Amino acid sequence: MSALEKKLLKKLRSAIIDFNMIKPWETVLLWVSWWKDSMVLWYLLNEYRKQVKDKFEIRWIYIFKEFLIDCDINFEEKRKYFEEVLNIPLEKVNINLPEESKLNEWVWQSCQWCAYARRIAMFKLCQKYNATKIAFWHHMDDIVVTTMMNMLEWRKLKIMPPVNKMSKWDITFIRPMSYIREKELVTFVKQKEIPYSACNCPVWENTMRNKIKYWIIWENEKNFPKYTENMFWALIRDFREKYEKDWYTM
């Protein structure tokens, strides 16, 4: 195991413990995409599960979006990696939108509506497998960018939290890679030769998220190298003070 892999596993373990993300014998649902962030999370979480004494179950799910067929990139290649290299069974679930659904029009306009369609599918899968947690691959950079997007676009200070309890469902979102930087993931996929695909979504490049990431975060890091990390820990401190007693509900 390389020094970088040990470092990332330590950060993953710290986030899980700090926010009590996974309890013994729970079932965690992981939605698989082919992005580097997603592929690294599934690799690390599988390694973490091997190390802990109190085991938990993971369901790896790939959601094929029939309404975004062009995003289904090299499925068989990734399936072979999961099943033959990692020895992880991967389930493929097809979802489509009813013709009368308004999402058919909205899903092409914003990542928000595409994500909404996926989450509805995952909620149903949680009921099927009696899962109480859904793990997302968001990292430290994502949390800072999302918080800034909420400020600049919606004029509210709202963090993307490491844990997020859904008030209408007995389901909690968890983000085990909250302490990991994106640049660490880039290095790791190259080091481990993990297959992944870039996002093929036609609306991705022009999103507010990318504008904030490239024009604000990356530009500020040129003059303030600790810009993202200091922003993150300031946000986490505020999050703990306001929401730690009952976590964070939506």
Protein Blocks (a to p, Z undefined) as FASTA:
>chain_A
ZZklmmmmmmmmmmmmmnomacghiacdddddfbfklmmmmmmmmmmmmmpmbdcddddd
ddddfklmmlmghklmmmmmmmmmnopacddddddddfklmklmmmmmofklmmmmmmmm
mmmmmmmnopabdcdfbdfklmmmmmmmmmmmnopacdddfbdcdfkbccddddfklmpc
fklmmmmmmmnopacdddfbfklmmpmklmmmmmmmmmmmmmmmmlmmmmmmmmmmmmmm
mmmmnopaZZ
